Amino acid sequence: MTTDAFADAARARTVADYQFGAGAGDALFPADDEYDVKRTSSGRIEQVAVGDDRLVTLGTDGRYTLGIEAGRRLVAGLGDDAYQVVVGDESEPFVRDGKNVFAKFVTDADPQIRPYDEVAVVHEDSGDVLAVGRAELPADAMLDFDAGMAVQVRDGADE
């Protein structure tokens, strides 16, 4: 690993730990992976991928938006349902297809989720990551409301 690649990986892990909590950086960016880092014209890291899978895009606000593979890595690495919104069979095919998650279909959600947090949408029985996206409601509202969008889905697992 070159010095630049090492510095990029360390920076990427720090941002992930800040955004998702301790351990997220190691879950998203294990030391043994080879990363493809895309930069803006000014040299700022814009996107990190592994092979053909986009892991994250770094927004201008300094926070990551997740790709499906990053959602899978967070779910596997963080455990404790961190940054997860859980849905059942009724909405699974729609969410996999990239459709938004509505509050009436949410069966559980990590209590620390706030609006605009990046989340993984998982199936209640299998634990499979169905999609990734941006929370539109806090976790308690997702569970209490019978209407309204809970997660704006960015990528579905079958897209």
N, C-alpha and C positions, 0 to 999 in steps of 0.2 A: 504494500500500500504506500503510495507516494505521500509526501508531507501534505500536499494540498488535499488529497483524498482523505487523509487522516483528520485534518482540520475540518473538512466538510462534514464528515461523519460525527465528529464531536459536537459541532454546532447543531447539526440536525437532531442529535440525541438530547441536547439541552433544551431546544425548542419543544420537543415532544414531552419531556419531563415537566416543563413549565405548563404546557397546555393540558395534558392528560394525567399528570401526577407521576410520582416516583416509579421508575421501572418502565415507563412507556417508551423511553428512548431506546432501551435495550430490546424491548419487544418489537418495535418498528424497524430498528436498524441494527440487527445483530452484526457483530464484528466480522463474521466469516462470509458475508454476502459481498458481491461486487455490485456497486451502484452506478447507475447512469445519472449524472447530475446535469441538468440543463440550467443555464444561467440567462439572465437578462443581458441586454447590451451593456449595462453598467457593471456587470459581474455578480449581481445579487443572485443567490440560489432561487430558482423559480420552481423547479420540479425535480423529484427524485423518483427513479424507477429501478426495478430489478427485472432484467430481461425485457419482456413485452408488457409487464405489469406496472402501471403507474401506482406508486405508493402514496405520495402526497404531492400537493402543490402548495407552495408557500404564498399566501396572499399578501397584498400590500399592507394589511394590518398586522403582519408578523405571525399569523396563525396558520396552521395547516388545514387544508381540506383533504379529506381522506379518499383514497381509491378503495376498491373492494379488497384487494390484497392487504392493504393497511388495516382495514376493518377486521379481517381475519386474524392478523397478527396481534392487534390490540385485544381482541376477545380471548385469544389463546394465552397471551402474555400477562394481561392484567388480572384476569379472573374477577371474582366478586361482582360480576355483572356491571363492571365499571363502564360508563358511557354506552350502555346498551338499552335499547327500547325493544320490548318483547311483544310479538304478535302471534296469533294463532293461525289455524288452518284456513279460516275464512278469507283472510287478506293475503296469505302467502303468495299465490300466483300473481297477484297484482303488484305486490311490492317487488318480487323478483323481476318483474317486467319493467320496473323503474317508476311505478306509480307512487304517489305520495301516501304517507301513513296518516290515517285519521284517528282522532282520539278515541272514538268509540270502539276501535279494534285493538287498542293497546291493553295488554293484560298485566304488564309490569314495566317499570322503568327505574333506572338508577336514580335514587333521590337527589343526587348532586347535579343532575342535568338542569341547565338553565337555557333560556332562549339563546339561539345562535351558537350553541355548542355543537361540535361535530360528534355524531353518534353512529353506532352500528345498529342496524335493525336485525334482530335474531328471531328464529322460530322458537316458540315456547317448549316444544317437545324435543326436537333434534338439536337445538342450539346452533344450527347452521346460520351463517351470516347471509341474510337475504338482500341487504342493501346498505348503503351508507348515505348519510345526508346531514342536514342541518336541523337541529331541534327548533321548533317554532313556539313551543310552550315549555314551561318548567315541568318537571316530572310529576308533581302533585296534580297539576292541571290536566296532564295527559291522562291520568287515572280517573280524575273526577268528571271531566267533560264528556258529554255524549255527542258533541259536534265540534267541528273545527279541525284544522290540520295540525298534527302533532310533529311530523317530520317531513321536511321538504327533501325528497329523495333525489340525490345527485346521480348515483349509479346503482342499478339493480344487478344482482348476481347473474342474471341470464341475458343481460344486454350485450 
